[in-house]
C-alpha cells in the first residue's frame, strides 16, 4: 500500500496542532519547558524545540504532552547544568515514515 503525501501532511499538522506542553523532571522537582517552535520538514520529521532556563540542576526526563493530557513521548536524559549555565535547548524529533509489516 502506498500512502499519499496528503496523509503525511495531515498527520504532521495534527501533531503540530495538538502538542500542549513539554514537562521536565529534575533534581529540583521539574517544571514546564517553554516551547520555542514546532516545525515539520519535508522528510516527515516533526521537531519540537523547547528551552529550559535553569542553573544548578540535573534534568533526568523530558515528557511531551498532547492536548488530551496524555504523554505522547518521553525521553530519559542526563543533563547537569552548573552554576554558570543559563539553560538548555532540547529537541524532540518525531519521525513519520511509511513502512510495511510482514506477518
Rosetta constraint file for C-alpha pairs under 8 A:
AtomPair CA 3 CA 7 HARMONIC 6.74 0.50
AtomPair CA 3 CA 8 HARMONIC 7.92 0.50
AtomPair CA 3 CA 98 HARMONIC 7.18 0.50
AtomPair CA 4 CA 8 HARMONIC 7.08 0.50
AtomPair CA 5 CA 9 HARMONIC 6.29 0.50
AtomPair CA 6 CA 10 HARMONIC 6.04 0.50
AtomPair CA 7 CA 11 HARMONIC 6.10 0.50
AtomPair CA 8 CA 12 HARMONIC 6.07 0.50
AtomPair CA 8 CA 44 HARMONIC 7.00 0.50
AtomPair CA 8 CA 96 HARMONIC 7.28 0.50
AtomPair CA 9 CA 13 HARMONIC 6.07 0.50
AtomPair CA 10 CA 14 HARMONIC 6.05 0.50
AtomPair CA 11 CA 15 HARMONIC 6.24 0.50
AtomPair CA 12 CA 16 HARMONIC 6.15 0.50
AtomPair CA 12 CA 40 HARMONIC 6.59 0.50
AtomPair CA 12 CA 44 HARMONIC 7.45 0.50
AtomPair CA 12 CA 46 HARMONIC 6.64 0.50
AtomPair CA 12 CA 96 HARMONIC 7.88 0.50
AtomPair CA 13 CA 17 HARMONIC 5.91 0.50
AtomPair CA 14 CA 18 HARMONIC 6.00 0.50
AtomPair CA 15 CA 19 HARMONIC 6.23 0.50
AtomPair CA 15 CA 46 HARMONIC 7.82 0.50
AtomPair CA 16 CA 38 HARMONIC 6.17 0.50
AtomPair CA 16 CA 39 HARMONIC 7.33 0.50
AtomPair CA 16 CA 40 HARMONIC 7.92 0.50
AtomPair CA 16 CA 46 HARMONIC 7.52 0.50
AtomPair CA 18 CA 66 HARMONIC 5.50 0.50
AtomPair CA 18 CA 67 HARMONIC 5.37 0.50
AtomPair CA 19 CA 64 HARMONIC 7.45 0.50
AtomPair CA 19 CA 65 HARMONIC 6.02 0.50
AtomPair CA 19 CA 66 HARMONIC 4.50 0.50
AtomPair CA 19 CA 67 HARMONIC 5.85 0.50
AtomPair CA 20 CA 64 HARMONIC 7.95 0.50
AtomPair CA 20 CA 65 HARMONIC 5.69 0.50
AtomPair CA 20 CA 66 HARMONIC 5.12 0.50
AtomPair CA 20 CA 67 HARMONIC 4.83 0.50
AtomPair CA 20 CA 69 HARMONIC 7.90 0.50
AtomPair CA 21 CA 32 HARMONIC 6.96 0.50
AtomPair CA 21 CA 33 HARMONIC 7.44 0.50
AtomPair CA 21 CA 35 HARMONIC 7.29 0.50
AtomPair CA 21 CA 64 HARMONIC 6.14 0.50
AtomPair CA 21 CA 65 HARMONIC 5.24 0.50
AtomPair CA 21 CA 66 HARMONIC 7.07 0.50
AtomPair CA 21 CA 67 HARMONIC 7.94 0.50
AtomPair CA 22 CA 32 HARMONIC 5.84 0.50
AtomPair CA 22 CA 33 HARMONIC 5.47 0.50
AtomPair CA 22 CA 34 HARMONIC 7.44 0.50
AtomPair CA 22 CA 35 HARMONIC 7.13 0.50
AtomPair CA 22 CA 50 HARMONIC 7.56 0.50
AtomPair CA 22 CA 62 HARMONIC 6.92 0.50
AtomPair CA 22 CA 63 HARMONIC 5.51 0.50
AtomPair CA 22 CA 64 HARMONIC 4.56 0.50
AtomPair CA 22 CA 65 HARMONIC 6.06 0.50
AtomPair CA 23 CA 30 HARMONIC 7.31 0.50
AtomPair CA 23 CA 31 HARMONIC 5.61 0.50
AtomPair CA 23 CA 32 HARMONIC 4.34 0.50
AtomPair CA 23 CA 33 HARMONIC 5.66 0.50
AtomPair CA 23 CA 62 HARMONIC 5.89 0.50
AtomPair CA 23 CA 63 HARMONIC 5.12 0.50
AtomPair CA 23 CA 64 HARMONIC 6.60 0.50
AtomPair CA 23 CA 65 HARMONIC 7.86 0.50
AtomPair CA 24 CA 30 HARMONIC 5.24 0.50
AtomPair CA 24 CA 31 HARMONIC 5.55 0.50
AtomPair CA 24 CA 32 HARMONIC 6.23 0.50
AtomPair CA 24 CA 33 HARMONIC 6.64 0.50
AtomPair CA 24 CA 59 HARMONIC 6.94 0.50
AtomPair CA 24 CA 60 HARMONIC 7.55 0.50
AtomPair CA 24 CA 61 HARMONIC 5.63 0.50
AtomPair CA 24 CA 62 HARMONIC 4.53 0.50
AtomPair CA 24 CA 63 HARMONIC 6.17 0.50
AtomPair CA 25 CA 29 HARMONIC 6.04 0.50
AtomPair CA 25 CA 30 HARMONIC 4.28 0.50
AtomPair CA 25 CA 31 HARMONIC 6.81 0.50
AtomPair CA 25 CA 59 HARMONIC 5.93 0.50
AtomPair CA 25 CA 60 HARMONIC 5.70 0.50
AtomPair CA 25 CA 61 HARMONIC 5.05 0.50
AtomPair CA 25 CA 62 HARMONIC 6.48 0.50
AtomPair CA 26 CA 30 HARMONIC 4.59 0.50
AtomPair CA 26 CA 57 HARMONIC 6.62 0.50
AtomPair CA 26 CA 58 HARMONIC 5.43 0.50
AtomPair CA 26 CA 59 HARMONIC 4.19 0.50
AtomPair CA 26 CA 60 HARMONIC 5.54 0.50
AtomPair CA 26 CA 61 HARMONIC 7.17 0.50
AtomPair CA 27 CA 57 HARMONIC 5.81 0.50
AtomPair CA 27 CA 58 HARMONIC 5.30 0.50
AtomPair CA 27 CA 59 HARMONIC 6.58 0.50
AtomPair CA 27 CA 60 HARMONIC 7.82 0.50
AtomPair CA 28 CA 57 HARMONIC 6.63 0.50
AtomPair CA 28 CA 58 HARMONIC 7.96 0.50
AtomPair CA 30 CA 59 HARMONIC 7.77 0.50
AtomPair CA 33 CA 50 HARMONIC 6.03 0.50
AtomPair CA 33 CA 51 HARMONIC 5.87 0.50
AtomPair CA 33 CA 52 HARMONIC 5.31 0.50
AtomPair CA 34 CA 50 HARMONIC 5.38 0.50
AtomPair CA 34 CA 51 HARMONIC 5.37 0.50
AtomPair CA 34 CA 52 HARMONIC 6.60 0.50
AtomPair CA 35 CA 48 HARMONIC 7.23 0.50
AtomPair CA 35 CA 49 HARMONIC 6.07 0.50
AtomPair CA 35 CA 50 HARMONIC 4.38 0.50
AtomPair CA 35 CA 51 HARMONIC 6.64 0.50
AtomPair CA 36 CA 48 HARMONIC 7.78 0.50
AtomPair CA 36 CA 49 HARMONIC 5.56 0.50
AtomPair CA 36 CA 50 HARMONIC 5.17 0.50
AtomPair CA 36 CA 51 HARMONIC 6.71 0.50
AtomPair CA 37 CA 47 HARMONIC 7.80 0.50
AtomPair CA 37 CA 48 HARMONIC 5.94 0.50
AtomPair CA 37 CA 49 HARMONIC 5.30 0.50
AtomPair CA 37 CA 50 HARMONIC 7.12 0.50
AtomPair CA 38 CA 46 HARMONIC 6.96 0.50
AtomPair CA 38 CA 47 HARMONIC 5.60 0.50
AtomPair CA 38 CA 48 HARMONIC 4.55 0.50
AtomPair CA 38 CA 49 HARMONIC 6.42 0.50
AtomPair CA 39 CA 46 HARMONIC 5.66 0.50
AtomPair CA 39 CA 47 HARMONIC 5.27 0.50
AtomPair CA 39 CA 48 HARMONIC 6.73 0.50
AtomPair CA 40 CA 44 HARMONIC 6.76 0.50
AtomPair CA 40 CA 45 HARMONIC 5.72 0.50
AtomPair CA 40 CA 46 HARMONIC 4.50 0.50
AtomPair CA 40 CA 47 HARMONIC 6.38 0.50
AtomPair CA 41 CA 45 HARMONIC 5.39 0.50
AtomPair CA 41 CA 46 HARMONIC 6.57 0.50
AtomPair CA 44 CA 95 HARMONIC 5.82 0.50
AtomPair CA 44 CA 96 HARMONIC 4.99 0.50
AtomPair CA 44 CA 97 HARMONIC 6.63 0.50
AtomPair CA 45 CA 93 HARMONIC 6.29 0.50
AtomPair CA 45 CA 94 HARMONIC 5.49 0.50
AtomPair CA 45 CA 95 HARMONIC 4.41 0.50
AtomPair CA 45 CA 96 HARMONIC 6.04 0.50
AtomPair CA 46 CA 92 HARMONIC 7.98 0.50
AtomPair CA 46 CA 93 HARMONIC 5.70 0.50
AtomPair CA 46 CA 94 HARMONIC 4.97 0.50
AtomPair CA 46 CA 95 HARMONIC 6.36 0.50
AtomPair CA 46 CA 96 HARMONIC 7.83 0.50
AtomPair CA 47 CA 91 HARMONIC 6.52 0.50
AtomPair CA 47 CA 92 HARMONIC 5.68 0.50
AtomPair CA 47 CA 93 HARMONIC 4.59 0.50
AtomPair CA 47 CA 94 HARMONIC 6.36 0.50
AtomPair CA 48 CA 91 HARMONIC 5.52 0.50
AtomPair CA 48 CA 92 HARMONIC 5.07 0.50
AtomPair CA 48 CA 93 HARMONIC 6.51 0.50
AtomPair CA 49 CA 89 HARMONIC 6.96 0.50
AtomPair CA 49 CA 90 HARMONIC 5.83 0.50
AtomPair CA 49 CA 91 HARMONIC 4.47 0.50
AtomPair CA 49 CA 92 HARMONIC 6.54 0.50
AtomPair CA 50 CA 89 HARMONIC 5.71 0.50
AtomPair CA 50 CA 90 HARMONIC 5.34 0.50
AtomPair CA 50 CA 91 HARMONIC 6.33 0.50
AtomPair CA 51 CA 87 HARMONIC 7.07 0.50
AtomPair CA 51 CA 88 HARMONIC 5.78 0.50
AtomPair CA 51 CA 89 HARMONIC 4.50 0.50
AtomPair CA 51 CA 90 HARMONIC 6.28 0.50
AtomPair CA 52 CA 87 HARMONIC 5.28 0.50
AtomPair CA 52 CA 88 HARMONIC 5.37 0.50
AtomPair CA 52 CA 89 HARMONIC 6.47 0.50
AtomPair CA 52 CA 90 HARMONIC 7.93 0.50
AtomPair CA 53 CA 86 HARMONIC 5.74 0.50
AtomPair CA 53 CA 87 HARMONIC 4.00 0.50
AtomPair CA 53 CA 88 HARMONIC 6.55 0.50
AtomPair CA 54 CA 81 HARMONIC 7.30 0.50
AtomPair CA 54 CA 85 HARMONIC 7.11 0.50
AtomPair CA 54 CA 86 HARMONIC 5.80 0.50
AtomPair CA 54 CA 87 HARMONIC 4.77 0.50
AtomPair CA 54 CA 88 HARMONIC 7.72 0.50
AtomPair CA 55 CA 81 HARMONIC 5.19 0.50
AtomPair CA 55 CA 82 HARMONIC 5.56 0.50
AtomPair CA 55 CA 83 HARMONIC 5.67 0.50
AtomPair CA 55 CA 84 HARMONIC 6.93 0.50
AtomPair CA 55 CA 85 HARMONIC 5.13 0.50
AtomPair CA 55 CA 86 HARMONIC 5.88 0.50
AtomPair CA 55 CA 87 HARMONIC 6.28 0.50
AtomPair CA 56 CA 80 HARMONIC 7.48 0.50
AtomPair CA 56 CA 81 HARMONIC 5.30 0.50
AtomPair CA 56 CA 82 HARMONIC 4.56 0.50
AtomPair CA 56 CA 83 HARMONIC 5.29 0.50
AtomPair CA 56 CA 85 HARMONIC 7.56 0.50
AtomPair CA 57 CA 80 HARMONIC 5.90 0.50
AtomPair CA 57 CA 81 HARMONIC 5.30 0.50
AtomPair CA 57 CA 82 HARMONIC 6.82 0.50
AtomPair CA 58 CA 78 HARMONIC 6.98 0.50
AtomPair CA 58 CA 79 HARMONIC 5.62 0.50
AtomPair CA 58 CA 80 HARMONIC 4.23 0.50
AtomPair CA 58 CA 81 HARMONIC 6.14 0.50
AtomPair CA 59 CA 77 HARMONIC 6.82 0.50
AtomPair CA 59 CA 78 HARMONIC 5.98 0.50
AtomPair CA 59 CA 79 HARMONIC 5.14 0.50
AtomPair CA 59 CA 80 HARMONIC 6.27 0.50
AtomPair CA 60 CA 76 HARMONIC 5.80 0.50
AtomPair CA 60 CA 77 HARMONIC 4.79 0.50
AtomPair CA 60 CA 78 HARMONIC 5.08 0.50
AtomPair CA 60 CA 79 HARMONIC 6.71 0.50
AtomPair CA 61 CA 74 HARMONIC 7.08 0.50
AtomPair CA 61 CA 75 HARMONIC 5.61 0.50
AtomPair CA 61 CA 76 HARMONIC 4.38 0.50
AtomPair CA 61 CA 77 HARMONIC 5.30 0.50
AtomPair CA 61 CA 78 HARMONIC 7.70 0.50
AtomPair CA 62 CA 74 HARMONIC 5.54 0.50
AtomPair CA 62 CA 75 HARMONIC 5.24 0.50
AtomPair CA 62 CA 76 HARMONIC 6.54 0.50
AtomPair CA 62 CA 77 HARMONIC 7.39 0.50
AtomPair CA 63 CA 71 HARMONIC 6.53 0.50
AtomPair CA 63 CA 72 HARMONIC 7.62 0.50
AtomPair CA 63 CA 73 HARMONIC 5.92 0.50
AtomPair CA 63 CA 74 HARMONIC 4.44 0.50
AtomPair CA 63 CA 75 HARMONIC 6.68 0.50
AtomPair CA 64 CA 71 HARMONIC 5.77 0.50
AtomPair CA 64 CA 72 HARMONIC 5.53 0.50
AtomPair CA 64 CA 73 HARMONIC 5.10 0.50
AtomPair CA 64 CA 74 HARMONIC 6.17 0.50
AtomPair CA 65 CA 69 HARMONIC 5.97 0.50
AtomPair CA 65 CA 70 HARMONIC 5.63 0.50
AtomPair CA 65 CA 71 HARMONIC 4.52 0.50
AtomPair CA 65 CA 72 HARMONIC 5.37 0.50
AtomPair CA 65 CA 73 HARMONIC 7.22 0.50
AtomPair CA 66 CA 70 HARMONIC 5.66 0.50
AtomPair CA 66 CA 71 HARMONIC 6.48 0.50
AtomPair CA 66 CA 72 HARMONIC 6.16 0.50
AtomPair CA 81 CA 85 HARMONIC 5.59 0.50
AtomPair CA 81 CA 87 HARMONIC 7.13 0.50
